[in-house]
């Protein structure tokens, strides 16, 4: 057969929409009612709506600030507020969501007791990159709502190992959505003409080791000595150990994590003198990413401890975050434990 007529290596890729993938997952789960699949499809609808606004933001007067300050003490971008509103509205209307927790909300929103799930999200990650046309994204995870008549904020305070699904969308050169329901990680690319996500990255595996490191080196003076030592090591010259690694840093977690997941390497946002508990938020940034990295065979720690085992105390808890290829995250941990 002429090579150009041969089917692509993953025949199932062609024409598999994200919606079909989600429903197929439901059909493979004994006792599934369709509520979980329907909830996930609502999240993907919200992502498609946010995508259209992000793409047209400069024309639609959606750049710049609302004039408000959010719970993190940061100025709220118009697109942040819009993305938050879209996710809240779509999830409320889905009827399957009991509670949402968002970076943009001081408290959770409780929608009622009929919903079986809780969704935690950062509606638009990488806000500082919005106005300069650099990749931004949406990060989310889904938890089961505790049974009982009354849902409260405490329902969202679950350790990451309770997550039942997590994903992120990157609004970059293309809009992609990477999702895991606990059976590996699968990546989808939006065909904007059709308005559908199609499977483009089946069963993503984070390489065991990479060749790039991603960290805001502008914080060097604020790091403790162990982080400085690791940083010196990873950019030192050693052919034997495959060093130095190249440096890559976008400043949007979704973009830095996405590159690290697909190509391998390490992303680190350690604690420092300015952010003694780290900068990134546990419930809707670190936990979803940690779930995805573990599902793809990578690793996620706070430097030493597994992210998914951290018990949250508050909705907006922060944590140091180190994610990436298993061997790269283990090497970082060795430095933190003083073994190197
Ligand atoms: P957000 O835009 O949601 O507030 O978060 C930005 C986060 C994250 O996306 C990124 O990894 C990190 O902040 C970048 O921080 P620095 O500018 O301190 O490097």
Boltz pocket constraint, residues with backbone or C-beta under 6 A from the ligand:
constraints:
  - pocket:
      binder: B
      contacts: [[A, 74], [A, 103], [A, 122], [A, 124], [A, 125], [A, 126], [A, 127], [A, 128], [A, 216], [A, 251], [A, 252], [A, 253], [A, 254], [A, 256], [A, 269], [A, 279]]
      max_distance: 6.0
